[in-house]
Amino acid sequence: MKPFDLDEFAVRVGALLRRRTGHKHPVYSHGELTLDPAAHEATKAGVSLNLVPREFALLQVLIEELSRVFRRSELEEKLYGWGEEEVGSNAIEVHVHSLRRKIDAEEIVTVRGVGYRLKRIG
């Protein structure tokens, strides 16, 4: 058996399942934020956000599970994977800071001593 990349395998299986069931990718929305992973588009109040891939991935992680607080280590794993590349000690903080500038600083909440989540609405 040849070695294979688990992420690529998961993507291929997902594509096969979507073709079989006709399932579309979900479009996420949270307040004025909208994220369409299939089209790789993010908007706030209808205005397109110019996000680099890691910012987009970070926003996707946060918007997919709104009630969760993500630890920095979890975000590193989701954004960088296992051992793909060396992650700087403050890489996640840099991405969070950059994303906050683009979507509004108050959209991403820091839970002291725990991690990050999107703000609650209502």
LOLUM-135867 format. One line per 5 residues: their letters; for each residue x, y negated, z of N, C-alpha, C. Coordinates in Angstrom, 2 decimals, padded with zeros to 5 digits, always signed. Example, Ala and Ser with C-alpha at 12.3 -4.5 7.8 and 13.67 -1.06 7.14 Angstrom:
% residues 2
AS = +013.19:+005.69:+007.80:+012.30:+004.50:+007.80:+013.20:+003.30:+007.80 ~ +012.85:+002.25:+007.08:+013.67:+001.06:+007.14:+012.90:-000.03:+007.87 .
% end
This chain:
% residues 122
MKPFD = +000.84:+001.18:+000.00:+000.00:+000.00:+000.00:+000.89:-001.25:+000.00 ~ +000.63:-002.15:-000.90:+001.42:-003.38:-000.99:+000.99:-004.34:+000.11 ~ +001.92:-005.15:+000.58:+001.51:-006.18:+001.55:+000.61:-007.21:+000.87 ~ -000.32:-007.75:+001.63:-001.20:-008.77:+001.08:-001.48:-009.83:+002.13 ~ -001.89:-010.98:+001.67:-002.19:-012.11:+002.53:-003.64:-011.99:+003.01 .
LDEFA = -003.85:-011.96:+004.32:-005.20:-011.81:+004.85:-006.11:-012.96:+004.48 ~ -005.58:-014.19:+004.43:-006.40:-015.34:+004.07:-006.91:-015.20:+002.63 ~ -006.02:-014.81:+001.73:-006.43:-014.63:+000.33:-007.45:-013.51:+000.22 ~ -007.24:-012.44:+000.96:-008.18:-011.32:+000.96:-009.57:-011.79:+001.41 ~ -009.62:-012.58:+002.49:-010.89:-013.09:+003.01:-011.59:-013.98:+001.99 .
VRVGA = -010.82:-014.82:+001.30:-011.40:-015.71:+000.28:-011.99:-014.88:-000.86 ~ -011.25:-013.87:-001.30:-011.73:-013.03:-002.41:-012.98:-012.24:-002.02 ~ -013.00:-011.69:-000.81:-014.20:-010.97:-000.36:-015.38:-011.92:-000.26 ~ -015.14:-013.12:+000.28:-016.20:-014.12:+000.36:-016.76:-014.49:-001.01 ~ -015.88:-014.65:-001.98:-016.32:-014.98:-003.34:-017.17:-013.85:-003.93 .
LLRRR = -016.74:-012.61:-003.71:-017.52:-011.48:-004.20:-018.91:-011.42:-003.54 ~ -018.94:-011.67:-002.24:-020.23:-011.65:-001.55:-021.14:-012.78:-002.02 ~ -020.58:-013.95:-002.26:-021.40:-015.07:-002.75:-021.98:-014.75:-004.12 ~ -021.17:-014.18:-005.01:-021.65:-013.82:-006.33:-022.78:-012.81:-006.23 ~ -022.61:-011.88:-005.31:-023.60:-010.83:-005.14:-024.91:-011.35:-004.56 .
TGHKH = -024.84:-012.25:-003.61:-026.04:-012.74:-002.94:-026.51:-014.09:-003.47 ~ -025.69:-014.75:-004.28:-026.05:-016.08:-004.76:-025.98:-017.13:-003.67 ~ -025.27:-016.84:-002.59:-025.15:-017.74:-001.45:-024.29:-018.95:-001.78 ~ -024.78:-020.13:-001.46:-024.02:-021.36:-001.67:-023.24:-021.70:-000.41 ~ -022.19:-022.46:-000.60:-021.45:-022.96:+000.55:-022.32:-023.97:+001.27 .
PVYSH = -022.27:-023.97:+002.59:-023.05:-024.96:+003.32:-022.46:-026.36:+003.18 ~ -023.32:-027.34:+003.28:-022.89:-028.74:+003.36:-023.20:-029.16:+004.79 ~ -022.19:-029.67:+005.49:-022.34:-030.04:+006.88:-022.62:-031.52:+007.00 ~ -023.46:-031.87:+007.96:-023.67:-033.29:+008.24:-023.76:-033.48:+009.74 ~ -023.28:-034.63:+010.15:-023.27:-034.99:+011.57:-023.35:-036.50:+011.64 .
GELTL = -024.53:-037.00:+011.98:-024.71:-038.45:+011.95:-024.53:-038.95:+010.53 ~ -023.64:-039.92:+010.35:-023.38:-040.48:+009.03:-022.34:-039.68:+008.25 ~ -021.70:-038.69:+008.89:-020.68:-037.88:+008.23:-021.31:-036.74:+007.46 ~ -020.82:-036.50:+006.26:-021.22:-035.35:+005.45:-019.96:-034.72:+004.89 ~ -019.90:-033.38:+004.94:-018.74:-032.67:+004.45:-019.22:-031.52:+003.57 .
DPAAH = -018.73:-031.49:+002.33:-019.04:-030.43:+001.39:-017.74:-029.69:+001.08 ~ -017.50:-028.55:+001.76:-016.24:-027.83:+001.55:-016.05:-027.32:+000.12 ~ -017.13:-026.90:-000.54:-017.01:-026.36:-001.89:-016.54:-027.42:-002.87 ~ -017.02:-028.63:-002.71:-016.62:-029.73:-003.60:-015.42:-030.49:-003.05 ~ -015.00:-030.15:-001.84:-013.91:-030.83:-001.15:-014.17:-032.34:-001.09 .
EATKA = -015.39:-032.67:-000.64:-015.81:-034.06:-000.51:-016.28:-034.35:+000.90 ~ -015.90:-035.51:+001.40:-016.37:-035.97:+002.70:-016.81:-037.41:+002.53 ~ -017.94:-037.74:+003.15:-018.45:-039.11:+003.08:-018.89:-039.56:+004.46 ~ -018.90:-040.87:+004.64:-019.47:-041.47:+005.84:-020.40:-042.57:+005.36 ~ -021.66:-042.46:+005.72:-022.69:-043.40:+005.30:-022.70:-043.55:+003.78 .
GVSLN = -022.48:-042.43:+003.08:-022.52:-042.43:+001.63:-021.25:-042.89:+000.95 ~ -020.27:-043.35:+001.73:-019.01:-043.83:+001.17:-017.99:-042.70:+001.22 ~ -017.37:-042.41:+000.10:-016.39:-041.33:+000.02:-015.18:-041.62:+000.89 ~ -014.74:-040.59:+001.61:-013.55:-040.69:+002.45:-012.37:-040.10:+001.69 ~ -011.28:-040.79:+001.68:-010.08:-040.31:+001.00:-009.22:-039.56:+002.02 .
LVPRE = -009.50:-038.26:+002.18:-008.81:-037.46:+003.19:-007.75:-036.58:+002.54 ~ -006.60:-036.51:+003.17:-005.57:-035.56:+002.73:-006.02:-034.17:+003.17 ~ -005.46:-033.10:+002.60:-005.95:-031.75:+002.91:-006.01:-031.40:+004.39 ~ -005.03:-031.77:+005.18:-005.05:-031.42:+006.61:-006.13:-032.21:+007.36 ~ -006.37:-033.46:+006.97:-007.45:-034.23:+007.59:-008.80:-033.60:+007.25 .
FALLQ = -008.96:-033.20:+005.99:-010.19:-032.56:+005.56:-010.40:-031.26:+006.35 ~ -009.35:-030.46:+006.47:-009.44:-029.19:+007.21:-009.79:-029.44:+008.67 ~ -009.19:-030.46:+009.27:-009.48:-030.80:+010.67:-010.94:-031.19:+010.82 ~ -011.43:-032.05:+009.95:-012.84:-032.46:+010.01:-013.75:-031.25:+009.82 ~ -013.39:-030.36:+008.91:-014.20:-029.17:+008.68:-014.27:-028.29:+009.93 .
VLIEE = -013.15:-028.08:+010.58:-013.13:-027.28:+011.81:-014.06:-027.90:+012.85 ~ -013.95:-029.20:+013.04:-014.74:-029.89:+014.07:-016.23:-029.90:+013.74 ~ -016.58:-030.08:+012.47:-017.99:-030.21:+012.10:-018.69:-028.86:+011.99 ~ -017.93:-027.79:+011.75:-018.54:-026.46:+011.65:-019.05:-025.97:+013.00 ~ -018.40:-026.35:+014.08:-018.81:-025.93:+015.42:-018.88:-027.16:+016.32 .
LSRVF = -019.96:-027.89:+016.18:-020.11:-029.19:+016.85:-020.06:-029.10:+018.37 ~ -020.52:-028.03:+018.94:-020.59:-027.96:+020.40:-019.27:-027.55:+021.04 ~ -018.30:-027.11:+020.24:-017.04:-026.62:+020.80:-016.01:-027.71:+020.98 ~ -015.22:-027.52:+022.02:-014.02:-028.34:+022.21:-012.86:-027.46:+021.78 ~ -012.07:-027.95:+020.83:-010.95:-027.18:+020.29:-009.65:-027.59:+020.96 .
RRSEL = -008.94:-026.59:+021.50:-007.61:-026.84:+022.05:-006.65:-027.13:+020.91 ~ -005.58:-027.84:+021.23:-004.57:-028.18:+020.23:-004.03:-026.92:+019.57 ~ -003.78:-025.89:+020.36:-003.24:-024.63:+019.81:-004.21:-023.99:+018.82 ~ -005.51:-024.09:+019.09:-006.51:-023.55:+018.16:-006.49:-024.32:+016.84 ~ -006.38:-025.64:+016.96:-006.34:-026.47:+015.75:-005.08:-026.20:+014.94 .
EEKLY = -003.96:-026.01:+015.63:-002.71:-025.67:+014.93:-002.88:-024.38:+014.15 ~ -003.48:-023.39:+014.79:-003.68:-022.10:+014.12:-004.58:-022.25:+012.90 ~ -005.67:-023.01:+013.04:-006.61:-023.17:+011.93:-006.03:-024.02:+010.80 ~ -005.23:-025.02:+011.13:-004.69:-025.90:+010.09:-003.39:-025.38:+009.48 ~ -002.61:-024.67:+010.26:-001.30:-024.22:+009.78:-001.18:-022.72:+009.64 .
GWGEE = -002.08:-021.95:+010.24:-002.00:-020.50:+010.17:-000.89:-019.97:+011.06 ~ -000.70:-018.67:+011.00:+000.30:-018.00:+011.83:+001.64:-018.02:+011.13 ~ +002.59:-018.76:+011.68:+003.96:-018.72:+011.22:+004.21:-019.19:+009.80 ~ +003.22:-019.87:+009.19:+003.42:-020.36:+007.82:+004.53:-021.38:+007.76 ~ +004.53:-022.27:+008.70:+005.55:-023.30:+008.76:+005.66:-023.79:+010.20 .
EVGSN = +006.77:-024.39:+010.48:+006.96:-024.89:+011.84:+006.11:-026.14:+012.03 ~ +005.37:-026.16:+013.12:+004.47:-027.28:+013.41:+005.15:-028.20:+014.39 ~ +005.20:-029.49:+014.06:+005.79:-030.47:+014.97:+004.99:-030.55:+016.26 ~ +005.62:-030.97:+017.32:+004.98:-030.98:+018.63:+003.77:-031.91:+018.68 ~ +003.73:-032.94:+017.86:+002.60:-033.86:+017.89:+001.83:-033.89:+016.57 .
AIEVH = +001.96:-032.86:+015.76:+001.32:-032.83:+014.44:-000.20:-032.99:+014.53 ~ -000.83:-032.28:+015.45:-002.29:-032.37:+015.58:-002.71:-033.76:+016.00 ~ -001.97:-034.35:+016.95:-002.29:-035.71:+017.38:-002.18:-036.70:+016.23 ~ -001.19:-036.51:+015.37:-001.02:-037.39:+014.21:-002.21:-037.24:+013.26 ~ -002.65:-036.00:+013.00:-003.80:-035.78:+012.12:-005.08:-036.35:+012.73 .
VHSLR = -005.25:-036.17:+014.02:-006.43:-036.71:+014.70:-006.43:-038.23:+014.61 ~ -005.29:-038.85:+014.87:-005.17:-040.31:+014.80:-005.50:-040.81:+013.39 ~ -004.95:-040.16:+012.38:-005.18:-040.57:+011.00:-006.66:-040.40:+010.62 ~ -007.26:-039.28:+011.03:-008.67:-039.04:+010.73:-009.56:-040.05:+011.46 ~ -009.21:-040.38:+012.69:-009.97:-041.38:+013.44:-009.98:-042.72:+012.72 .
RKIDA = -008.85:-043.11:+012.14:-008.78:-044.38:+011.40:-009.72:-044.37:+010.20 ~ -009.90:-043.22:+009.60:-010.71:-043.13:+008.38:-012.20:-042.95:+008.64 ~ -012.57:-042.31:+009.77:-013.99:-042.05:+010.01:-014.56:-042.85:+011.18 ~ -013.73:-043.51:+011.94:-014.10:-044.31:+013.12:-013.55:-043.60:+014.36 ~ -012.83:-044.34:+015.13:-012.12:-043.78:+016.28:-013.05:-043.08:+017.26 .
EEIVT = -014.28:-043.54:+017.37:-015.20:-042.98:+018.36:-015.86:-041.68:+017.90 ~ -015.67:-041.30:+016.64:-016.27:-040.07:+016.13:-015.61:-038.82:+016.72 ~ -014.31:-038.90:+017.01:-013.59:-037.76:+017.58:-013.32:-038.06:+019.05 ~ -013.83:-037.19:+019.90:-013.72:-037.37:+021.35:-012.56:-036.51:+021.87 ~ -011.73:-037.11:+022.70:-010.68:-036.36:+023.39:-011.23:-035.93:+024.74 .
VRGVG = -011.24:-034.63:+024.99:-011.65:-034.10:+026.28:-010.36:-033.87:+027.04 ~ -010.09:-034.73:+028.01:-008.79:-034.72:+028.71:-008.43:-033.35:+029.26 ~ -007.22:-032.93:+028.94:-006.71:-031.66:+029.42:-007.24:-030.45:+028.69 ~ -008.14:-030.68:+027.70:-008.73:-029.55:+026.99:-008.45:-029.64:+025.49 ~ -009.01:-030.65:+024.82:-008.82:-030.75:+023.37:-009.70:-031.81:+022.74 .
YRLKR = -010.22:-031.49:+021.55:-010.98:-032.46:+020.74:-012.30:-031.85:+020.28 ~ -013.28:-032.73:+020.06:-014.57:-032.38:+019.48:-015.15:-033.63:+018.84 ~ -016.18:-033.44:+018.02:-016.89:-034.60:+017.47:-017.86:-035.11:+018.54 ~ -018.15:-036.40:+018.48:-019.04:-036.99:+019.49:-020.44:-036.40:+019.36 ~ -021.12:-036.39:+020.46:-022.49:-035.89:+020.48:-023.43:-036.99:+020.01 .
IG = -024.46:-036.59:+019.30:-025.45:-037.54:+018.80:-026.73:-037.34:+019.59 ~ -027.30:-038.46:+020.00:-028.60:-038.39:+020.66:-028.59:-038.25:+022.11 .
% end
